[in-house]
């Protein structure tokens, strides 16, 4: 199905209050995100996606999996209540104010070259409550 057709279907459903277009689909197709879209109530699974960045103000109440995606950076102030998986990505730094309630998975990234203390300094005033998994 054509993207324009899907966009029209999702817009109709949203206008009728029936359904919101999936976050991943909106992001991959450069569809504007609403304030409500930026507050993900569960897990956000973007593994293997073509997404290169995430929007400012994103809050994920569950886990955020970006493994094997094309992402190159994370937005300042990203808030993930669960685990953050960025393994096998091209992310080379973490943003200021990053908040992770669970574990951070950085296997097969340039970040593995940095110590835990260096990573924690990079995200100040943010935090990582769980372990940093290499």
N, C-alpha and C positions, 0 to 999 in steps of 0.2 A: 504494500500500500504506500502511496506517495506521502511524503512528510506533510505537504500542504493539506491533504485530506485528513490525516491524523490530527493535525493542528485544529482544523475546523471541528472535528468530532470532539476533541478535548475541550475546546472553547465552548461548544454547545452544552456539554455536560456540566462544565463549571458554571455557566450562566444559569442553568437549571438547578444548581445546587446539588447535583447528583454525584459528582466525582471530580477530583482534582487530577490534572495531568501529572504523571510521575516526574519526580524531581530529576532523575537521571535523564529522561527524555527531554525535559525543558533545557537542562544544562547543555546537553550534547547538540541541541538544535537552536541554541541562542535565543530561547524564549524567555522573556523577562520573568524573574522569580518574585513572588509576592512575599510579604513579611511572614505570612503563615508558612510558606515553603521553606523559609530559612530556619524554622524550628521543627526539626525532624523528631517525631515522638518515639521512634524506635531505632533499629539499626539502619545504617545507610551502606549499601553494598555497591561499590563502584569499581570493583576488581575488574581488570582487563578492559576498562573503558578508555575511550580516546580523550577524556577530559584532561586538560592541561593545567587548570586552576579551579579553585573554589571561590564562591562569592564571600565578600566581607559579611560578618554578622551571622555566620552559620553556627547553629547549635544542634548537636546530635545527642539525644538522650540515651542512646545505646552505643553500639560499636560502629566505628567508621573504618571500612576496609577499602583501601586504595591500592592494594597490591597489584603489581603488573600493569598498572595504568600508565598513561602518558603524562601524569601530573608532574610538574616541575617545581611548584611552590605551594605553600599553604598560606591562608590569609591571617593577618594579625588578629589575635583575640579568638581564634578558633576554639570552640568549647565542645569537648567530647566526654560524656559521662562514663562511657565504657572504655574499651580498648581502641587504640589507633594503630592500624596496620598500614605501613608505607613501604613494605618490603618490595625489592626489585623495582624501585622507582628512581627517577633522576633528581629527587629532592636532595639538596646539598646543605640546607640550613633549616632551622626551625624558627617560626615567627615569635616575636615578642607577645607575651600574654597568652600563649598556648596553654590550655587547661585540659588535662587528661585525667579522668577519674580512675582509669584502669591502667593497663600495660601499654607501652609503646614498642612496636615491632619495627626494627630498622635493618633487619638482615639484608645483605646485598645492596646496601646504599653507601654513599660516601660518608654518611653520618657515623658509621661503625668505627671510623678512624678517630673520632672524638671520644673523650672520657665522659662518664656520666656527669661529672661536675661541669665540664665545658657545655654539655647540652643543657643542663639546668640553668647555667648562667645565660645562655642564649635566649631562653624563653621568659626570663624575669620580666614582669612580676607573676608569670604563670606558674604552673606546677604539673608534676606527673606523680600521681598517687601510687601507681603500681611500679613494677620493675621495667627496666629498659632491656628488651630482649634483642640480642644480637645474632 
